[in-house]
Amino acid sequence: AGYEKLAQLAPDAATCSAASLRRVLVPATAMPMAAGPIRGMLKSMREMDKGFAEARRTYAAMSAAERTEHVELLLAELPTWGPEDRRWLAVLVRSDLLGMPPDMRAALEPSLE
């Protein structure tokens, strides 16, 4: 499942699939020069996945009023974010890695990029 999640984060223009990542990363872990950095990257991905799981639990527990308030706060802060941060928010919201409910994604979508 980790390769699928990583592939979802690839930019739209990149041809990146879970299978292609697996073909590249698994053999590379056997090479001494690549094994350390790849293990570090995989550890970071596991920690990132824990954060995504926490976000999914938080969003699932929110009431409709809390979801509306959260969207309003995000929309108010969005103009202060840099272009790269805004782009990554769009990727995360559209990929559904955060488990954001559809009503929240729909409210944010017009303001993404």
C-alpha positions in Angstrom: 0.0 0.0 0.0 3.0 2.3 0.6 4.0 2.4 -3.1 0.4 3.3 -4.1 0.4 6.2 -1.7 3.7 7.4 -2.9 2.6 7.2 -6.5 -0.4 9.3 -5.7 1.9 12.1 -4.6 3.7 12.2 -8.0 3.0 15.3 -10.1 0.3 14.9 -12.7 2.9 15.1 -15.5 5.0 12.3 -14.1 4.3 8.8 -15.3 4.6 7.1 -11.9 2.8 3.9 -10.8 3.1 1.8 -7.7 4.6 -1.0 -9.8 7.3 1.2 -11.3 8.3 2.5 -7.9 8.5 -1.0 -6.6 10.7 -2.0 -9.6 13.1 0.8 -8.8 13.1 1.0 -5.1 13.2 -2.7 -4.1 16.4 -3.7 -6.0 18.0 -0.4 -5.0 17.7 -1.4 -1.3 20.1 -4.3 -2.0 22.9 -1.9 -3.2 25.0 -0.7 -0.3 25.3 2.9 -1.5 21.5 3.2 -2.0 20.2 1.1 0.9 20.7 3.7 3.7 19.0 6.6 2.0 16.2 4.5 0.8 15.6 3.0 4.2 15.5 6.6 5.6 13.0 7.5 2.9 10.8 4.5 3.7 11.0 5.4 7.4 9.9 8.9 6.5 7.0 7.5 4.4 5.8 5.3 7.3 5.8 8.4 9.6 4.0 10.4 7.0 1.4 7.6 6.7 0.9 7.8 10.4 0.2 11.5 10.1 -2.3 10.8 7.2 -4.0 8.2 9.4 -4.4 10.7 12.2 -5.8 13.3 9.8 -8.3 10.7 8.5 -9.4 9.9 12.1 -9.7 13.6 12.9 -11.8 14.4 9.9 -14.0 11.4 10.4 -14.8 12.5 14.0 -15.6 16.1 13.0 -19.2 17.4 13.1 -20.6 19.3 10.1 -20.1 22.6 12.0 -16.5 21.7 12.8 -15.9 20.8 9.1 -17.3 24.1 8.0 -15.2 26.0 10.5 -12.0 24.1 9.5 -12.6 25.0 5.8 -13.3 28.6 6.7 -10.0 28.7 8.6 -8.1 27.1 5.7 -9.6 29.5 3.2 -8.7 32.5 5.4 -5.1 31.3 5.7 -4.6 30.2 2.1 -3.7 33.6 0.7 -0.7 33.8 3.1 0.7 30.5 1.8 3.4 30.3 -0.8 2.7 28.7 -4.2 4.5 25.5 -3.4 2.5 25.0 -0.1 -0.7 25.7 -2.0 0.2 23.2 -4.7 0.9 20.5 -2.1 -2.4 21.2 -0.3 -4.1 20.7 -3.7 -2.3 17.4 -4.2 -3.2 16.2 -0.7 -6.8 17.2 -1.0 -7.3 15.8 -4.5 -5.5 12.5 -3.8 -7.7 12.0 -0.7 -4.7 10.8 1.4 -6.0 13.0 4.3 -9.5 11.4 4.2 -11.1 14.8 4.0 -14.9 14.4 3.6 -16.4 15.3 0.2 -18.1 18.4 1.4 -14.8 19.8 2.6 -13.0 19.0 -0.6 -15.8 20.5 -2.7 -15.6 23.7 -0.6 -11.8 24.0 -1.0 -11.5 23.0 -4.6 -12.3 26.4 -6.2 -9.5 28.0 -4.1 -6.9 25.3 -5.0 -4.4 26.7 -7.5 
